[in-house]
């Protein structure tokens, strides 16, 4: 059994060569927002949810990118409302948010 029920990885990569990157979409602040919401909702900790920063997930052209394990569920998002939907649907209810999914390949 996994140490966490869900493990969220936010790409916060910043590229300095002009190519698209998740940091262009304020991904560090969005990660902080989700981490705060997870704590506020009492969902953080062992056996529950962990929110982490990831290095480049190499999908920045589709970004910003968030991956949730288990299940290797790849999401994109636009704003806090999208992230709230992911928290409510995926994390709290176990239902994938189809409209925000990225293809794995």
MODELLER restraints for C-alpha pairs under 7 A, 6 or more apart:
rsr = mdl.restraints
at = mdl.atoms
rsr.add(forms.Gaussian(group=physical.xy_distance, feature=features.Distance(at['CA:3:A'], at['CA:46:A']), mean=6.10, stdev=0.5))
rsr.add(forms.Gaussian(group=physical.xy_distance, feature=features.Distance(at['CA:3:A'], at['CA:47:A']), mean=5.61, stdev=0.5))
rsr.add(forms.Gaussian(group=physical.xy_distance, feature=features.Distance(at['CA:4:A'], at['CA:46:A']), mean=5.58, stdev=0.5))
rsr.add(forms.Gaussian(group=physical.xy_distance, feature=features.Distance(at['CA:4:A'], at['CA:47:A']), mean=4.44, stdev=0.5))
rsr.add(forms.Gaussian(group=physical.xy_distance, feature=features.Distance(at['CA:4:A'], at['CA:48:A']), mean=5.10, stdev=0.5))
rsr.add(forms.Gaussian(group=physical.xy_distance, feature=features.Distance(at['CA:4:A'], at['CA:49:A']), mean=5.65, stdev=0.5))
rsr.add(forms.Gaussian(group=physical.xy_distance, feature=features.Distance(at['CA:4:A'], at['CA:50:A']), mean=6.66, stdev=0.5))
rsr.add(forms.Gaussian(group=physical.xy_distance, feature=features.Distance(at['CA:5:A'], at['CA:47:A']), mean=5.45, stdev=0.5))
rsr.add(forms.Gaussian(group=physical.xy_distance, feature=features.Distance(at['CA:5:A'], at['CA:48:A']), mean=4.86, stdev=0.5))
rsr.add(forms.Gaussian(group=physical.xy_distance, feature=features.Distance(at['CA:5:A'], at['CA:49:A']), mean=5.85, stdev=0.5))
rsr.add(forms.Gaussian(group=physical.xy_distance, feature=features.Distance(at['CA:6:A'], at['CA:48:A']), mean=6.46, stdev=0.5))
rsr.add(forms.Gaussian(group=physical.xy_distance, feature=features.Distance(at['CA:6:A'], at['CA:49:A']), mean=4.85, stdev=0.5))
rsr.add(forms.Gaussian(group=physical.xy_distance, feature=features.Distance(at['CA:6:A'], at['CA:50:A']), mean=6.51, stdev=0.5))
rsr.add(forms.Gaussian(group=physical.xy_distance, feature=features.Distance(at['CA:6:A'], at['CA:68:A']), mean=6.55, stdev=0.5))
rsr.add(forms.Gaussian(group=physical.xy_distance, feature=features.Distance(at['CA:6:A'], at['CA:69:A']), mean=5.62, stdev=0.5))
rsr.add(forms.Gaussian(group=physical.xy_distance, feature=features.Distance(at['CA:6:A'], at['CA:70:A']), mean=6.33, stdev=0.5))
rsr.add(forms.Gaussian(group=physical.xy_distance, feature=features.Distance(at['CA:7:A'], at['CA:49:A']), mean=5.80, stdev=0.5))
rsr.add(forms.Gaussian(group=physical.xy_distance, feature=features.Distance(at['CA:7:A'], at['CA:50:A']), mean=4.89, stdev=0.5))
rsr.add(forms.Gaussian(group=physical.xy_distance, feature=features.Distance(at['CA:7:A'], at['CA:51:A']), mean=6.09, stdev=0.5))
rsr.add(forms.Gaussian(group=physical.xy_distance, feature=features.Distance(at['CA:7:A'], at['CA:68:A']), mean=5.62, stdev=0.5))
rsr.add(forms.Gaussian(group=physical.xy_distance, feature=features.Distance(at['CA:7:A'], at['CA:69:A']), mean=5.12, stdev=0.5))
rsr.add(forms.Gaussian(group=physical.xy_distance, feature=features.Distance(at['CA:8:A'], at['CA:50:A']), mean=6.16, stdev=0.5))
rsr.add(forms.Gaussian(group=physical.xy_distance, feature=features.Distance(at['CA:8:A'], at['CA:51:A']), mean=4.74, stdev=0.5))
rsr.add(forms.Gaussian(group=physical.xy_distance, feature=features.Distance(at['CA:8:A'], at['CA:52:A']), mean=6.01, stdev=0.5))
rsr.add(forms.Gaussian(group=physical.xy_distance, feature=features.Distance(at['CA:8:A'], at['CA:66:A']), mean=6.86, stdev=0.5))
rsr.add(forms.Gaussian(group=physical.xy_distance, feature=features.Distance(at['CA:8:A'], at['CA:67:A']), mean=5.77, stdev=0.5))
rsr.add(forms.Gaussian(group=physical.xy_distance, feature=features.Distance(at['CA:8:A'], at['CA:68:A']), mean=4.54, stdev=0.5))
rsr.add(forms.Gaussian(group=physical.xy_distance, feature=features.Distance(at['CA:8:A'], at['CA:69:A']), mean=6.52, stdev=0.5))
rsr.add(forms.Gaussian(group=physical.xy_distance, feature=features.Distance(at['CA:9:A'], at['CA:51:A']), mean=6.19, stdev=0.5))
rsr.add(forms.Gaussian(group=physical.xy_distance, feature=features.Distance(at['CA:9:A'], at['CA:52:A']), mean=4.95, stdev=0.5))
rsr.add(forms.Gaussian(group=physical.xy_distance, feature=features.Distance(at['CA:9:A'], at['CA:53:A']), mean=5.56, stdev=0.5))
rsr.add(forms.Gaussian(group=physical.xy_distance, feature=features.Distance(at['CA:9:A'], at['CA:54:A']), mean=5.46, stdev=0.5))
rsr.add(forms.Gaussian(group=physical.xy_distance, feature=features.Distance(at['CA:9:A'], at['CA:66:A']), mean=5.59, stdev=0.5))
rsr.add(forms.Gaussian(group=physical.xy_distance, feature=features.Distance(at['CA:9:A'], at['CA:67:A']), mean=5.18, stdev=0.5))
rsr.add(forms.Gaussian(group=physical.xy_distance, feature=features.Distance(at['CA:9:A'], at['CA:68:A']), mean=6.38, stdev=0.5))
rsr.add(forms.Gaussian(group=physical.xy_distance, feature=features.Distance(at['CA:10:A'], at['CA:31:A']), mean=6.14, stdev=0.5))
rsr.add(forms.Gaussian(group=physical.xy_distance, feature=features.Distance(at['CA:10:A'], at['CA:52:A']), mean=6.30, stdev=0.5))
rsr.add(forms.Gaussian(group=physical.xy_distance, feature=features.Distance(at['CA:10:A'], at['CA:53:A']), mean=5.01, stdev=0.5))
rsr.add(forms.Gaussian(group=physical.xy_distance, feature=features.Distance(at['CA:10:A'], at['CA:54:A']), mean=5.39, stdev=0.5))
rsr.add(forms.Gaussian(group=physical.xy_distance, feature=features.Distance(at['CA:10:A'], at['CA:65:A']), mean=6.25, stdev=0.5))
rsr.add(forms.Gaussian(group=physical.xy_distance, feature=features.Distance(at['CA:10:A'], at['CA:66:A']), mean=4.58, stdev=0.5))
rsr.add(forms.Gaussian(group=physical.xy_distance, feature=features.Distance(at['CA:10:A'], at['CA:67:A']), mean=6.67, stdev=0.5))
rsr.add(forms.Gaussian(group=physical.xy_distance, feature=features.Distance(at['CA:11:A'], at['CA:22:A']), mean=6.17, stdev=0.5))
rsr.add(forms.Gaussian(group=physical.xy_distance, feature=features.Distance(at['CA:11:A'], at['CA:27:A']), mean=6.93, stdev=0.5))
rsr.add(forms.Gaussian(group=physical.xy_distance, feature=features.Distance(at['CA:11:A'], at['CA:53:A']), mean=6.16, stdev=0.5))
rsr.add(forms.Gaussian(group=physical.xy_distance, feature=features.Distance(at['CA:11:A'], at['CA:54:A']), mean=4.78, stdev=0.5))
rsr.add(forms.Gaussian(group=physical.xy_distance, feature=features.Distance(at['CA:11:A'], at['CA:55:A']), mean=5.75, stdev=0.5))
rsr.add(forms.Gaussian(group=physical.xy_distance, feature=features.Distance(at['CA:11:A'], at['CA:56:A']), mean=5.77, stdev=0.5))
rsr.add(forms.Gaussian(group=physical.xy_distance, feature=features.Distance(at['CA:11:A'], at['CA:57:A']), mean=6.21, stdev=0.5))
rsr.add(forms.Gaussian(group=physical.xy_distance, feature=features.Distance(at['CA:11:A'], at['CA:65:A']), mean=5.68, stdev=0.5))
rsr.add(forms.Gaussian(group=physical.xy_distance, feature=features.Distance(at['CA:11:A'], at['CA:66:A']), mean=6.30, stdev=0.5))
rsr.add(forms.Gaussian(group=physical.xy_distance, feature=features.Distance(at['CA:12:A'], at['CA:22:A']), mean=5.62, stdev=0.5))
rsr.add(forms.Gaussian(group=physical.xy_distance, feature=features.Distance(at['CA:12:A'], at['CA:23:A']), mean=5.15, stdev=0.5))
rsr.add(forms.Gaussian(group=physical.xy_distance, feature=features.Distance(at['CA:12:A'], at['CA:27:A']), mean=5.28, stdev=0.5))
rsr.add(forms.Gaussian(group=physical.xy_distance, feature=features.Distance(at['CA:12:A'], at['CA:28:A']), mean=5.42, stdev=0.5))
rsr.add(forms.Gaussian(group=physical.xy_distance, feature=features.Distance(at['CA:12:A'], at['CA:53:A']), mean=6.43, stdev=0.5))
rsr.add(forms.Gaussian(group=physical.xy_distance, feature=features.Distance(at['CA:12:A'], at['CA:54:A']), mean=6.43, stdev=0.5))
rsr.add(forms.Gaussian(group=physical.xy_distance, feature=features.Distance(at['CA:12:A'], at['CA:55:A']), mean=6.49, stdev=0.5))
rsr.add(forms.Gaussian(group=physical.xy_distance, feature=features.Distance(at['CA:13:A'], at['CA:21:A']), mean=6.15, stdev=0.5))
rsr.add(forms.Gaussian(group=physical.xy_distance, feature=features.Distance(at['CA:13:A'], at['CA:22:A']), mean=5.77, stdev=0.5))
rsr.add(forms.Gaussian(group=physical.xy_distance, feature=features.Distance(at['CA:13:A'], at['CA:23:A']), mean=5.59, stdev=0.5))
rsr.add(forms.Gaussian(group=physical.xy_distance, feature=features.Distance(at['CA:13:A'], at['CA:55:A']), mean=5.69, stdev=0.5))
rsr.add(forms.Gaussian(group=physical.xy_distance, feature=features.Distance(at['CA:13:A'], at['CA:56:A']), mean=5.15, stdev=0.5))
rsr.add(forms.Gaussian(group=physical.xy_distance, feature=features.Distance(at['CA:14:A'], at['CA:21:A']), mean=5.64, stdev=0.5))
rsr.add(forms.Gaussian(group=physical.xy_distance, feature=features.Distance(at['CA:14:A'], at['CA:22:A']), mean=6.74, stdev=0.5))
rsr.add(forms.Gaussian(group=physical.xy_distance, feature=features.Distance(at['CA:14:A'], at['CA:23:A']), mean=5.13, stdev=0.5))
rsr.add(forms.Gaussian(group=physical.xy_distance, feature=features.Distance(at['CA:15:A'], at['CA:21:A']), mean=5.86, stdev=0.5))
rsr.add(forms.Gaussian(group=physical.xy_distance, feature=features.Distance(at['CA:20:A'], at['CA:60:A']), mean=5.82, stdev=0.5))
rsr.add(forms.Gaussian(group=physical.xy_distance, feature=features.Distance(at['CA:20:A'], at['CA:61:A']), mean=5.52, stdev=0.5))
rsr.add(forms.Gaussian(group=physical.xy_distance, feature=features.Distance(at['CA:21:A'], at['CA:60:A']), mean=4.72, stdev=0.5))
rsr.add(forms.Gaussian(group=physical.xy_distance, feature=features.Distance(at['CA:21:A'], at['CA:61:A']), mean=6.78, stdev=0.5))
rsr.add(forms.Gaussian(group=physical.xy_distance, feature=features.Distance(at['CA:21:A'], at['CA:63:A']), mean=6.90, stdev=0.5))
rsr.add(forms.Gaussian(group=physical.xy_distance, feature=features.Distance(at['CA:22:A'], at['CA:60:A']), mean=5.45, stdev=0.5))
rsr.add(forms.Gaussian(group=physical.xy_distance, feature=features.Distance(at['CA:22:A'], at['CA:63:A']), mean=5.29, stdev=0.5))
rsr.add(forms.Gaussian(group=physical.xy_distance, feature=features.Distance(at['CA:22:A'], at['CA:64:A']), mean=4.45, stdev=0.5))
rsr.add(forms.Gaussian(group=physical.xy_distance, feature=features.Distance(at['CA:22:A'], at['CA:65:A']), mean=6.68, stdev=0.5))
rsr.add(forms.Gaussian(group=physical.xy_distance, feature=features.Distance(at['CA:25:A'], at['CA:64:A']), mean=6.17, stdev=0.5))
rsr.add(forms.Gaussian(group=physical.xy_distance, feature=features.Distance(at['CA:27:A'], at['CA:64:A']), mean=6.55, stdev=0.5))
rsr.add(forms.Gaussian(group=physical.xy_distance, feature=features.Distance(at['CA:35:A'], at['CA:51:A']), mean=5.74, stdev=0.5))
rsr.add(forms.Gaussian(group=physical.xy_distance, feature=features.Distance(at['CA:38:A'], at['CA:44:A']), mean=5.72, stdev=0.5))
rsr.add(forms.Gaussian(group=physical.xy_distance, feature=features.Distance(at['CA:43:A'], at['CA:49:A']), mean=5.79, stdev=0.5))
rsr.add(forms.Gaussian(group=physical.xy_distance, feature=features.Distance(at['CA:44:A'], at['CA:50:A']), mean=6.07, stdev=0.5))
rsr.add(forms.Gaussian(group=physical.xy_distance, feature=features.Distance(at['CA:63:A'], at['CA:76:A']), mean=5.87, stdev=0.5))
rsr.add(forms.Gaussian(group=physical.xy_distance, feature=features.Distance(at['CA:64:A'], at['CA:76:A']), mean=5.42, stdev=0.5))
rsr.add(forms.Gaussian(group=physical.xy_distance, feature=features.Distance(at['CA:64:A'], at['CA:77:A']), mean=6.29, stdev=0.5))
rsr.add(forms.Gaussian(group=physical.xy_distance, feature=features.Distance(at['CA:65:A'], at['CA:75:A']), mean=5.79, stdev=0.5))
rsr.add(forms.Gaussian(group=physical.xy_distance, feature=features.Distance(at['CA:65:A'], at['CA:76:A']), mean=4.82, stdev=0.5))
rsr.add(forms.Gaussian(group=physical.xy_distance, feature=features.Distance(at['CA:66:A'], at['CA:74:A']), mean=5.90, stdev=0.5))
rsr.add(forms.Gaussian(group=physical.xy_distance, feature=features.Distance(at['CA:66:A'], at['CA:75:A']), mean=5.13, stdev=0.5))
rsr.add(forms.Gaussian(group=physical.xy_distance, feature=features.Distance(at['CA:66:A'], at['CA:76:A']), mean=6.17, stdev=0.5))
rsr.add(forms.Gaussian(group=physical.xy_distance, feature=features.Distance(at['CA:67:A'], at['CA:73:A']), mean=5.47, stdev=0.5))
rsr.add(forms.Gaussian(group=physical.xy_distance, feature=features.Distance(at['CA:67:A'], at['CA:74:A']), mean=4.46, stdev=0.5))
rsr.add(forms.Gaussian(group=physical.xy_distance, feature=features.Distance(at['CA:67:A'], at['CA:75:A']), mean=6.10, stdev=0.5))
rsr.add(forms.Gaussian(group=physical.xy_distance, feature=features.Distance(at['CA:68:A'], at['CA:74:A']), mean=6.57, stdev=0.5))
rsr.add(forms.Gaussian(group=physical.xy_distance, feature=features.Distance(at['CA:74:A'], at['CA:101:A']), mean=5.81, stdev=0.5))
rsr.add(forms.Gaussian(group=physical.xy_distance, feature=features.Distance(at['CA:74:A'], at['CA:102:A']), mean=5.28, stdev=0.5))
rsr.add(forms.Gaussian(group=physical.xy_distance, feature=features.Distance(at['CA:74:A'], at['CA:104:A']), mean=6.70, stdev=0.5))
rsr.add(forms.Gaussian(group=physical.xy_distance, feature=features.Distance(at['CA:75:A'], at['CA:100:A']), mean=5.38, stdev=0.5))
rsr.add(forms.Gaussian(group=physical.xy_distance, feature=features.Distance(at['CA:75:A'], at['CA:101:A']), mean=4.54, stdev=0.5))
rsr.add(forms.Gaussian(group=physical.xy_distance, feature=features.Distance(at['CA:75:A'], at['CA:102:A']), mean=5.35, stdev=0.5))
rsr.add(forms.Gaussian(group=physical.xy_distance, feature=features.Distance(at['CA:76:A'], at['CA:100:A']), mean=5.50, stdev=0.5))
rsr.add(forms.Gaussian(group=physical.xy_distance, feature=features.Distance(at['CA:76:A'], at['CA:101:A']), mean=6.41, stdev=0.5))
rsr.add(forms.Gaussian(group=physical.xy_distance, feature=features.Distance(at['CA:76:A'], at['CA:102:A']), mean=6.54, stdev=0.5))
rsr.add(forms.Gaussian(group=physical.xy_distance, feature=features.Distance(at['CA:77:A'], at['CA:83:A']), mean=6.66, stdev=0.5))
rsr.add(forms.Gaussian(group=physical.xy_distance, feature=features.Distance(at['CA:77:A'], at['CA:100:A']), mean=6.39, stdev=0.5))
rsr.add(forms.Gaussian(group=physical.xy_distance, feature=features.Distance(at['CA:86:A'], at['CA:97:A']), mean=6.32, stdev=0.5))
rsr.add(forms.Gaussian(group=physical.xy_distance, feature=features.Distance(at['CA:89:A'], at['CA:95:A']), mean=5.14, stdev=0.5))
rsr.add(forms.Gaussian(group=physical.xy_distance, feature=features.Distance(at['CA:89:A'], at['CA:96:A']), mean=6.57, stdev=0.5))
rsr.add(forms.Gaussian(group=physical.xy_distance, feature=features.Distance(at['CA:89:A'], at['CA:97:A']), mean=6.60, stdev=0.5))
rsr.add(forms.Gaussian(group=physical.xy_distance, feature=features.Distance(at['CA:90:A'], at['CA:96:A']), mean=5.12, stdev=0.5))
rsr.add(forms.Gaussian(group=physical.xy_distance, feature=features.Distance(at['CA:90:A'], at['CA:97:A']), mean=6.66, stdev=0.5))
